[in-house]
Amino acid sequence: MVNNFSAIQTPTNFRLVFPEDQGRDGTMVRSVIWVSNTLDTLGWKSINILNTNDIMAIQLKGDYGNLTIFNIYNNSNNSNSKTTL
């Protein structure tokens, strides 16, 4: 969700996780992940995908091991995300 000021709105009771390179190269951030506030911050971490605002990832850890979740924006005009992965 983007508001009238081109800022990403975060739903109530969630944390916004965005690429570490956000805004550094002037490109729009097109991939974010919202993490519930009910998840202990020691139970997950963000994973930085270098040089892209189109891929975001987090890794959950627990008794089950680790689970990595990716959110990928696929631009239909190029294969940059595929190349980055």
C-alpha positions as a printed NumPy array, in Angstrom:
array([[  0.   ,   0.   ,   0.   ],
       [  1.426,   3.343,  -1.051],
       [ -0.13 ,   6.562,   0.245],
       [ -0.493,   9.985,  -1.45 ],
       [  3.078,  10.869,  -0.401],
       [  4.543,   7.801,  -2.165],
       [  5.316,   6.246,   1.211],
       [  4.615,   2.616,   2.056],
       [  1.886,   2.275,   4.662],
       [  2.293,  -0.44 ,   7.263],
       [ -0.825,  -2.213,   8.518],
       [ -1.519,  -1.998,  12.236],
       [  0.396,  -4.57 ,  14.326],
       [  3.02 ,  -5.261,  11.66 ],
       [  6.647,  -4.303,  11.095],
       [  7.739,  -3.139,   7.664],
       [ 10.843,  -4.917,   6.348],
       [ 12.331,  -3.36 ,   3.238],
       [ 15.55 ,  -3.737,   1.223],
       [ 18.635,  -2.214,   2.844],
       [ 19.402,  -0.391,  -0.424],
       [ 16.037,   1.403,  -0.229],
       [ 16.219,   4.731,  -2.043],
       [ 20.001,   4.67 ,  -2.512],
       [ 19.963,   4.423,  -6.286],
       [ 16.743,   6.347,  -6.913],
       [ 14.699,   3.287,  -7.931],
       [ 11.312,   2.599,  -6.437],
       [ 11.027,  -0.087,  -3.767],
       [  8.688,  -2.718,  -5.204],
       [  9.156,  -5.516,  -2.702],
       [  8.566,  -5.384,   1.043],
       [  7.473,  -7.87 ,   3.688],
       [  5.255,  -7.151,   6.657],
       [  6.043,  -9.2  ,   9.761],
       [  3.51 ,  -9.524,  12.564],
       [  4.409,  -7.756,  15.805],
       [  3.45 , -10.958,  17.607],
       [  6.571, -12.709,  16.251],
       [  9.545, -12.38 ,  18.584],
       [ 12.254, -10.31 ,  16.87 ],
       [ 14.771, -12.977,  17.927],
       [ 12.82 , -15.527,  15.869],
       [ 13.409, -13.936,  12.467],
       [ 15.848, -11.765,  10.543],
       [ 15.827,  -9.851,   7.286],
       [ 18.105, -11.041,   4.505],
       [ 19.712,  -8.341,   2.401],
       [ 19.647,  -9.009,  -1.331],
       [ 22.316,  -6.679,  -2.711],
       [ 21.669,  -4.054,  -5.38 ],
       [ 17.926,  -4.507,  -5.769],
       [ 14.696,  -2.993,  -4.508],
       [ 12.707,  -5.755,  -6.228],
       [ 13.552,  -8.671,  -3.907],
       [ 13.066,  -8.905,  -0.165],
       [ 13.626, -11.918,   2.084],
       [ 13.277, -12.866,   5.723],
       [ 14.342, -16.01 ,   7.526],
       [ 12.306, -17.51 ,  10.354],
       [ 14.035, -19.786,  12.833],
       [ 12.571, -22.218,  15.317],
       [ 12.424, -25.825,  16.446],
       [ 11.597, -26.764,  12.846],
       [ 14.89 , -25.275,  11.581],
       [ 15.047, -22.276,   9.256],
       [ 12.446, -21.131,   6.752],
       [ 13.352, -18.46 ,   4.193],
       [ 10.567, -16.442,   2.579],
       [ 11.153, -14.337,  -0.548],
       [  8.95 , -11.601,  -1.962],
       [  9.905, -10.939,  -5.587],
       [  8.679,  -8.27 ,  -7.959],
       [  8.999,  -9.602, -11.511],
       [  9.3  ,  -6.806, -14.032],
       [  7.823,  -7.924, -17.359],
       [ 10.327,  -5.74 , -19.267],
       [ 13.526,  -7.404, -18.027],
       [ 14.864, -10.407, -16.113],
       [ 16.873,  -8.476, -13.478],
       [ 15.192, -10.243, -10.528],
       [ 15.818, -13.654, -12.044],
       [ 19.46 , -12.763, -12.681],
       [ 19.875, -11.446,  -9.122],
       [ 18.452, -14.628,  -7.608]])
